[in-house]
Amino acid sequence: MRTATAQYHVTGTSIKKEHVALQRWLLACGIGGAILYPLADIVGTTRYPGFSYRDQAVSELFAIGAPTSPLVVPLFSISSTLLLLFAIGIWMSATGRRSMKWLAAMMALNALDALALWNVFPMHMRGSQPTFTDMMHGLLAVDPFLIAAVILGAVVFRGTFRVYTVGTILFTSVLAMMGFSYVTAVFAGQPTPWMGATERASQYATNLWYAMLAGQLLRRQRSARSLKKPWTVPTRIDLNRSGLACGVLSAVLYASMLVFIPLAWREYSSASQTVSELSAIDAPTRTLWVPLGIAWALVYGAFGAAVWKSAESSPALRVTGASILVAAVVGIFWPPMHLREVLAAGGGTLSDKLHIAWTAANAVFTLLAMGFAAAALGRRFRVYSIATMFVLLAGGALTSMDAPRLQANFPTPWMGVWERVNIVAWLLWVAVLSAMLLRQVAHGTRASRREGAPEPSIATA
């Protein structure tokens, strides 16, 4: 009996060691995939005669008909496959930690998104007429799974790596917006100075984050402390924090869209034209605004859901979360308007009427969110929210006064200014609300740990 027990113990120990070794190899794939991507990119640019590393996008290396497509597609696919294996390693390392499993799932979906991008939906060569393949390429390039994975990385880890991750989010978001602003120029065959440099800086920073994440996990696995006592990661409350942080991220994303997308439309004036004209039917920036707008709506909706889930003891905050969530859904299905010239020629359709109705509905849900949040949170935030609501009402009134002139295609020299004052005030309010709720959750979590109580929700202030 002792011999059988000893043999079983030895076998179990051997299996455990093999399991740990497999985890290490899978986690190391994150470093391999992160290194292979920029190497494949650099090699591809050297094999493409006349290709500009500074001015041309990575996607042009594997575009339909590109001479480097047979070389870079397999290399990029191997890189994405290694990152998929890395995601499996993260899942195996989670050992019941839900936030880690969510991180692994987003990393896996990110890798599958990239594989589809390389192999199924490559873009056409510069100057070609866009097709369904190019539209799908643009949608996959937005990659919300990557955004979710990096946000979860900021939630799961603390200390220096969290600060580094937040910095990576801000850095890559700004550069990605700059790169996306050139999409129209690419298909028009126009020059795109510094497009390649900004896109590569963003993508290389992301791959560096993959490698750093893999190193962080490998270091934790090797530490004696992690073998004796598993390192703890908050689950529900951390997932909720990531959702609450989406408020700040949504504000940054939308503000970036306001700044960079107009750069792709030379005749557009941010001072005199509305934001809706950027996504108008036949507008040159519509193909850029729509996928990014959908990505924004998903992030904003995640914030609304997190506010709802956090407000277990605050009915007013539940209404706030529900209003934000509904506004996000409205944003996804927003009917487009026609260009000014078409409206002035009598070419308006039902879509234009629905666009106005959607605008009014969005304003109602936004004001509802602000009003109930003002009632739920402290006096200072209440005063700030009421002041913001006055700014929104004033800005909306000034903007709507120019609506007849827009439809008649008359000059509207300040219409874009009034609307953007309105939008910036709203985005700032969203970011402040997000920061306040994150601070309340952090204070409540620290207090509950000291007292040994369950982790809290957000209560009425």
C-alpha positions in Angstrom: 0.0 0.0 0.0 2.8 2.4 0.9 4.5 1.6 -2.4 1.3 2.3 -4.4 0.7 5.5 -2.4 4.3 6.7 -3.0 4.1 5.9 -6.7 0.8 7.8 -6.9 2.4 10.8 -5.2 5.4 10.7 -7.5 3.2 10.5 -10.6 1.0 13.4 -9.4 4.1 15.5 -8.7 5.4 14.7 -12.1 2.1 15.7 -13.8 2.1 18.9 -11.8 5.6 19.7 -12.9 4.7 19.0 -16.5 1.6 21.2 -16.2 3.8 24.1 -14.8 6.3 23.6 -17.5 3.6 23.7 -20.2 2.3 27.0 -18.6 5.7 28.5 -18.8 6.1 27.6 -22.5 2.7 29.0 -23.3 3.4 32.2 -21.4 6.7 32.5 -23.2 4.8 32.4 -26.5 3.6 35.9 -25.6 7.2 37.2 -25.8 7.8 35.3 -29.1 4.7 36.6 -30.8 5.4 40.2 -29.6 9.0 40.0 -31.1 8.0 38.3 -34.3 5.4 41.0 -35.4 7.8 44.0 -35.7 10.5 41.8 -37.2 8.1 40.6 -39.9 7.1 44.2 -40.5 10.7 45.4 -40.9 11.6 42.5 -43.1 8.5 43.1 -45.3 9.3 46.8 -45.8 12.8 45.9 -47.0 11.4 43.5 -49.6 8.8 45.9 -51.0 10.4 48.2 -53.7 9.4 51.8 -53.1 7.5 51.1 -49.9 7.7 53.9 -47.3 8.1 52.7 -43.7 7.2 56.2 -42.5 4.2 56.9 -44.8 2.5 53.6 -45.6 0.4 51.3 -43.4 1.4 47.8 -42.2 -1.8 46.5 -44.0 -0.3 47.5 -47.3 2.4 44.9 -46.9 -0.2 42.1 -47.2 -2.7 43.9 -49.4 -4.3 42.0 -52.3 -1.6 42.1 -55.0 1.2 43.3 -52.8 4.5 41.7 -53.6 5.3 41.0 -49.9 1.9 39.4 -49.1 3.3 35.7 -49.5 6.1 36.6 -47.1 4.4 38.6 -44.3 1.1 36.8 -44.1 2.6 33.6 -42.8 4.9 35.5 -40.4 2.1 37.6 -39.1 -0.1 34.5 -38.8 2.6 32.7 -36.8 2.8 35.8 -34.5 -0.9 35.7 -33.9 -0.9 32.0 -33.3 1.8 32.4 -30.7 -0.3 35.1 -29.0 -3.3 32.7 -29.1 -1.1 30.1 -27.3 -0.2 32.9 -24.9 -3.9 33.4 -24.2 -4.2 29.7 -23.3 -1.3 30.1 -20.9 -3.0 33.0 -19.2 -6.2 30.9 -18.8 -4.2 28.0 -17.3 -2.5 30.4 -14.9 -5.8 31.9 -13.8 -6.7 29.0 -11.4 -10.2 30.3 -10.8 -9.6 34.0 -10.9 -12.4 35.3 -13.1 -10.7 38.6 -14.1 -7.7 36.6 -15.4 -9.9 34.4 -17.4 -11.6 37.4 -19.0 -8.2 38.7 -19.8 -7.3 35.4 -21.4 -10.5 35.3 -23.4 -10.0 38.9 -24.8 -6.4 38.0 -25.7 -7.6 34.9 -27.6 -10.3 36.9 -29.4 -7.7 39.5 -30.3 -5.5 36.8 -31.8 -8.4 35.3 -33.8 -9.3 38.8 -35.0 -5.7 39.3 -36.2 -5.7 35.9 -38.0 -8.9 36.8 -39.8 -7.4 40.2 -40.7 -4.2 38.6 -42.2 -5.8 35.7 -44.0 -9.5 36.4 -44.8 -10.0 40.2 -45.1 -6.8 41.9 -46.5 -7.3 45.4 -47.9 -6.8 46.3 -51.6 -3.9 48.2 -52.9 -3.7 52.0 -52.4 -6.0 53.9 -54.7 -8.4 51.0 -55.3 -12.1 51.3 -55.0 -13.1 50.0 -51.5 -15.1 46.8 -51.4 -16.8 44.6 -48.7 -13.4 43.1 -47.9 -11.9 46.5 -47.2 -14.9 47.4 -45.0 -14.4 44.2 -43.0 -10.7 44.9 -42.8 -11.4 48.3 -41.3 -13.8 46.8 -38.7 -11.3 44.1 -37.7 -8.6 46.7 -37.4 -10.5 48.6 -34.8 -10.2 45.4 -32.6 -12.3 46.1 -29.4 -10.9 42.8 -28.0 -7.4 44.3 -27.8 -8.8 47.4 -26.0 -10.7 45.2 -23.5 -7.6 43.1 -22.9 -5.4 46.0 -22.1 -8.0 47.6 -19.9 -8.3 44.2 -18.0 -4.5 44.2 -17.7 -4.7 47.5 -15.9 -7.3 46.0 -13.6 -5.7 42.7 -12.8 -2.3 44.0 -12.0 -1.3 46.7 -9.5 1.6 49.0 -8.9 4.1 49.9 -11.7 2.6 47.6 -14.3 -0.8 49.2 -13.9 0.7 52.6 -14.4 2.6 51.3 -17.4 -0.6 49.8 -18.8 -2.7 53.0 -18.4 0.1 54.9 -20.2 0.1 52.3 -23.0 -3.7 52.8 -23.4 -3.4 56.5 -23.7 -0.3 56.4 -26.0 -1.7 53.8 -28.4 -5.2 55.4 -28.5 -3.9 58.8 -29.6 -1.6 57.3 -32.2 -4.2 54.9 -33.5 -6.7 57.8 -34.0 -4.0 59.6 -36.0 -3.4 56.6 -38.1 -7.1 56.0 -38.8 -7.6 59.6 -39.9 -5.7 58.7 -43.1 -8.0 55.9 -44.2 -9.8 58.0 -46.8 -6.6 59.3 -48.2 -5.3 55.7 -48.6 -8.2 54.7 -50.8 -8.0 57.9 -52.7 -4.3 57.3 -53.5 -3.3 60.5 -51.8 -0.1 61.1 -49.8 -0.2 60.0 -46.1 2.8 61.6 -44.5 3.8 59.9 -41.2 0.9 57.5 -41.3 3.1 54.5 -41.1 5.3 55.9 -38.4 2.3 56.7 -36.1 0.6 53.3 -36.8 3.8 51.4 -36.1 4.5 53.3 -32.9 1.1 52.3 -31.7 1.4 48.7 -32.7 4.9 48.2 -31.4 3.9 49.7 -28.1 1.1 47.2 -28.0 3.4 44.3 -28.7 5.8 45.6 -26.1 2.9 45.4 -23.6 2.3 41.8 -24.6 5.9 40.9 -23.9 5.8 42.8 -20.6 2.6 41.0 -19.6 4.2 37.7 -20.4 7.3 38.6 -18.3 5.1 39.7 -15.4 3.2 36.4 -15.4 6.4 34.3 -15.8 8.0 36.2 -12.9 5.0 35.6 -10.7 4.9 31.9 -11.6 8.6 31.5 -10.7 8.4 33.3 -7.4 8.5 31.0 -4.4 5.7 33.0 -2.8 3.3 32.3 -5.7 4.0 28.6 -5.4 3.2 28.5 -1.7 0.3 31.0 -1.7 -1.5 32.0 -4.8 -1.3 35.7 -5.5 -4.8 37.2 -5.1 -6.6 39.2 -7.7 -10.0 40.7 -7.0 -12.7 39.3 -9.3 -16.1 40.9 -9.4 -15.0 44.2 -8.0 -12.0 44.4 -10.4 -14.1 43.6 -13.4 -16.5 46.3 -12.3 -13.5 48.7 -12.0 -12.6 48.0 -15.6 -16.1 48.8 -16.6 -16.1 52.1 -14.6 -12.7 53.0 -16.2 -14.5 52.7 -19.6 -16.1 56.0 -18.7 -12.7 57.8 -19.0 -11.7 55.7 -22.0 -14.9 56.5 -23.8 -14.4 60.2 -23.2 -10.8 60.0 -24.5 -11.8 58.0 -27.6 -14.6 60.3 -28.6 -12.5 63.4 -28.0 -9.8 61.8 -30.2 -12.4 61.2 -32.9 -13.4 64.8 -32.8 -9.8 66.0 -33.2 -8.3 63.5 -35.7 -11.2 62.4 -38.0 -11.8 65.9 -39.5 -8.2 65.8 -40.7 -9.2 63.3 -43.4 -11.7 65.8 -44.9 -9.8 68.9 -46.1 -12.9 71.0 -46.8 -14.4 70.3 -43.4 -14.5 73.1 -40.8 -14.8 72.0 -37.1 -15.9 75.6 -36.3 -18.8 75.9 -38.7 -19.9 72.3 -39.3 -21.6 69.7 -37.0 -20.1 66.4 -35.9 -23.0 64.6 -37.6 -21.7 65.8 -41.0 -18.6 63.6 -40.4 -20.8 60.5 -40.6 -23.2 61.9 -43.2 -24.2 59.8 -46.2 -21.5 60.1 -48.9 -19.2 62.1 -46.5 -15.5 61.2 -47.1 -15.1 60.5 -43.4 -18.1 58.2 -42.9 -16.1 55.0 -43.4 -13.8 56.1 -40.7 -16.3 57.5 -38.2 -18.8 54.6 -38.2 -16.5 51.7 -37.0 -14.9 54.0 -34.4 -18.3 55.2 -33.4 -19.5 51.6 -32.8 -16.3 50.9 -30.8 -17.0 54.1 -28.7 -20.6 53.0 -28.1 -19.5 49.6 -26.9 -17.0 51.1 -24.4 -19.6 53.7 -23.3 -22.2 50.9 -22.9 -19.8 49.0 -20.7 -19.4 52.0 -18.5 -23.2 52.3 -18.2 -23.5 48.6 -17.3 -20.7 49.0 -14.6 -22.6 52.0 -13.1 -25.7 49.9 -12.9 -24.0 46.9 -11.3 -22.2 49.1 -8.8 -25.3 50.9 -7.6 -26.8 48.0 -5.6 -27.9 50.4 -2.8 -28.5 53.5 -4.9 -31.7 53.5 -7.1 -30.7 56.9 -8.6 -27.3 55.5 -9.8 -29.2 52.6 -11.3 -31.2 55.0 -13.4 -27.9 56.8 -14.3 -26.4 53.5 -15.5 -29.5 52.5 -17.4 -29.7 55.9 -19.1 -26.0 55.7 -20.2 -26.5 52.1 -21.5 -29.6 53.1 -23.5 -27.8 56.2 -24.9 -24.9 53.8 -26.0 -27.4 51.5 -27.8 -28.9 54.6 -29.4 -25.4 55.6 -30.6 -24.9 52.2 -32.3 -28.0 52.5 -34.4 -27.9 56.2 -35.1 -29.4 57.0 -38.6 -27.1 59.2 -40.7 -28.1 62.6 -42.2 -27.4 63.7 -45.7 -24.8 66.3 -46.7 -25.8 70.0 -46.7 -25.9 70.2 -50.4 -28.3 67.2 -50.7 -30.6 68.7 -48.0 -30.7 72.1 -49.7 -31.6 70.4 -53.0 -34.5 68.6 -51.4 -32.8 65.2 -51.1 -33.6 64.6 -47.5 -35.2 61.3 -46.6 -36.7 59.5 -43.6 -33.1 58.9 -42.4 -32.7 62.7 -41.8 -35.9 62.9 -39.7 -34.8 59.8 -37.7 -31.4 61.4 -37.2 -33.1 64.4 -35.5 -35.3 62.1 -33.4 -32.2 60.1 -32.3 -30.4 63.3 -31.4 -33.4 64.4 -29.2 -33.6 60.9 -27.6 -29.8 61.0 -26.8 -30.1 64.4 -25.2 -33.0 63.2 -23.0 -31.1 60.1 -21.8 -27.9 62.2 -21.2 -29.8 64.7 -19.1 -31.5 61.9 -17.2 -28.1 60.3 -16.4 -26.8 63.7 -15.2 -29.8 64.5 -13.1 -30.0 61.2 -11.3 -26.2 61.1 -10.8 -26.4 64.6 -9.3 -29.1 63.3 -6.9 -27.0 60.2 -6.0 -23.6 61.7 -5.3 -22.2 64.5 -3.1 -23.0 68.2 -3.1 -20.0 69.3 -5.1 -20.8 66.8 -7.9 -24.4 67.9 -7.8 -23.5 71.5 -8.4 -21.1 70.5 -11.1 -23.7 68.3 -12.8 -26.3 71.0 -12.7 -23.9 73.5 -14.2 -23.0 71.0 -17.0 -26.7 70.5 -17.7 -27.1 74.3 -18.2 -24.1 74.3 -20.6 -25.7 71.4 -22.5 -29.0 73.1 -22.8 -27.5 76.4 -23.8 -25.1 74.8 -26.3 -28.0 72.7 -27.7 -30.2 75.8 -28.1 -27.5 77.8 -29.9 -26.7 74.8 -32.2 -30.4 74.2 -33.1 -30.9 77.9 -34.0 -28.6 77.2 -37.0 -30.3 74.1 -38.1 -32.5 75.8 -40.7 -29.4 77.5 -42.2 -27.7 74.0 -42.3 -30.6 72.5 -44.3 -30.6 75.5 -46.7 -26.8 75.2 -47.1 -26.2 78.7 -45.8 -23.1 79.6 -43.8 -23.1 78.6 -40.1 -19.9 80.1 -38.8 -20.3 79.2 -35.1 -22.5 76.1 -35.3 -19.6 73.6 -34.9 -18.2 75.6 -32.0 -21.5 75.6 -30.0 -22.0 71.9 -30.6 -18.4 71.0 -29.6 -18.7 73.1 -26.4 -21.7 71.0 -25.7 -20.0 67.7 -26.4 -16.8 68.5 -24.5 -18.8 69.5 -21.4 -20.6 66.1 -21.6 -17.3 64.1 -22.1 -15.7 65.9 -19.2 -18.7 65.1 -17.0 -18.5 61.4 -18.0 -14.8 61.3 -17.1 -15.4 63.0 -13.8 -18.3 60.6 -13.0 -16.0 57.6 -13.9 -13.2 58.9 -11.7 -15.5 59.6 -8.7 -17.1 56.1 -8.9 -13.6 54.4 -9.2 -12.5 56.4 -6.1 -15.5 55.3 -4.1 -15.0 51.7 -5.1 -11.3 51.9 -4.1 -12.0 53.5 -0.7 -14.8 51.0 0.0 -12.5 48.1 -0.9 -9.7 49.2 1.4 -12.2 49.7 4.2 -13.7 46.3 3.8 -10.3 44.6 3.7 -9.4 46.3 7.0 -12.7 45.1 8.6 -12.8 41.7 6.9 -16.2 42.4 5.3 -17.3 41.6 1.8 -16.2 44.0 -1.0 -18.7 46.8 -1.3 -20.9 48.3 -4.0 -21.3 52.0 -4.5 -23.7 53.4 -1.9 -25.6 56.6 -2.0 -23.4 59.5 -0.9 
